[in-house]
Amino acid sequence: MDKKKYRWVICAGCTLMFFCTAGLGMTGFSVYQPYLISDGGLTNAQASMLTSIRSMFTFITMFAAARILNKTDIRLGGTLSAFGIAAAMILFGAADSFPVYAAAAAVAGICYGIGGMLAVSVMIHRWFEEHQGLAVGICSAGSGFSAVIGTPVITWLIETFSMKRAFFMEAAFVAVLAVLVFAMLRNRPKGEERPPQFVTKREKGKEKENKFLVGKRETVFIMIGVLLMGFTYPATSHISVLYRNAGFPSGQVSLLVSTMGAALFVGKCVYGQAADRLGSFKSGNIFFGMLTAGSALCCLAGNGSIALAMAAVILVSCGSVLLSVGLTIIADAVAKQQFYAVIVRRIQIIYMLGSMVFGVVPGIIADHVGNYIPAYIMITAFAAAAMLLIQPILRKRSA
């Protein structure tokens, strides 16, 4: 096979894989939140806890993902992850109690940990000598695309049939995509067969070497800022239940979640180019600003304005690309080049820790006060604090 021609097939296969694991398994899953409460009998806290459980198992899986992919390589590992999302959907559809819902969320989290950005990044690196950033951006945007096309379809399925049947139908669809992923992916270009190199032994004498281009105090600020970014993850994952709880009809909520997916899709494509052209500091100002402003506008959900809700969703979704693509940009700005992969992994683990810890909080708050507005006030404060901690360091690095 010709490497330059087939690499775009590889990109499409990775996009489908990410569409299943990060898209339908995570981003697009938010459409189910209100129905898990109204039809599934879960409390607000339990529905939010599913997000934390999913994040927790992704967090745990990250420590083993490299070794798992060493055993299976990406083609098989990614395909099994996609099939795992189908299995999770079957569990969700069959669930009649919170423990079963929790088990389904755990399966989805494990699959994302294996078939997520690590697998996509390494596969693209193997096949692309140029345009790597574009290819990774396209693959990452697949998660937002899932909300664009998945939300109205899933809403229609739930409203027409039932939530359980919607889960089963989605499981069948994901299984078909998993077969396509296996058919499209190839582990390496022909003639470049090499042992997988996900895990490397640490070089002697390097363990205590400073891996950052900034001082210890600034390193701590970066890590605290990334943790706070993790705290803002519920800003998008709770969009549907925020506006449904505020009295918006299901059709408008579906439109808002689709808009969220479209904004994520476009934002991920635009942010990488903005970072390349403007630098990490200036692009960070723009996207941190959108994340903070969008979260603040979400606090006004109770006024019932669909126009204001659309503005809030677009801004918070575009700003939320910082929580995926932005983490790699931050790592690139503060890490010594030879330790880039190590720092990316650390930053992602800390981010996942934040999303896991705070993921359940919005639901707990809603159970006590009756709505999600206080949680979004907190998210707005977290976004602003993360910006104040990280941006001065990026400004210094870009000087």
Number of C-alpha atoms within 10 A of each C-alpha: 9 8 14 13 9 16 23 15 15 24 24 19 26 33 26 26 34 30 28 36 32 30 26 29 28 24 24 27 20 22 27 21 24 23 21 19 16 11 14 21 14 18 17 26 19 20 28 24 24 24 28 27 24 27 28 22 21 27 23 16 18 21 13 13 24 20 16 16 22 16 12 13 21 27 23 18 21 31 26 22 27 35 24 27 30 30 20 25 29 21 22 26 23 16 17 13 12 18 11 15 24 22 18 25 29 22 24 30 33 25 30 34 27 27 29 27 20 18 25 24 17 16 23 23 16 14 21 18 10 11 11 16 17 14 24 25 22 19 27 28 27 28 29 32 26 26 32 24 15 22 27 19 15 23 22 16 18 18 13 11 11 16 21 21 16 23 23 20 17 22 25 16 13 26 20 14 21 25 14 15 26 19 12 17 23 20 18 20 15 10 7 10 9 8 8 18 12 15 11 8 5 8 7 7 7 9 9 7 8 13 18 19 15 19 11 11 8 17 18 13 18 24 18 19 24 29 23 26 27 27 26 31 22 23 23 20 22 24 26 26 26 28 25 21 18 18 14 20 11 17 12 16 25 24 18 27 32 24 22 30 31 22 26 31 26 18 25 28 22 14 25 23 15 17 16 12 11 14 18 23 22 17 20 25 16 14 24 28 18 21 29 25 19 27 31 22 20 28 21 17 23 17 11 13 11 16 9 16 25 20 17 25 28 24 27 31 31 26 28 28 27 23 17 14 20 22 19 19 20 23 23 19 21 21 20 17 15 9 15 18 15 14 22 17 17 14 20 21 20 20 27 26 23 23 25 26 18 22 30 21 20 26 25 21 17 20 15 11 11 14 22 28 23 15 23 23 16 17 28 24 17 21 28 20 16 24 23 15 19 22 20 14 19 21 16 10 15 13 6
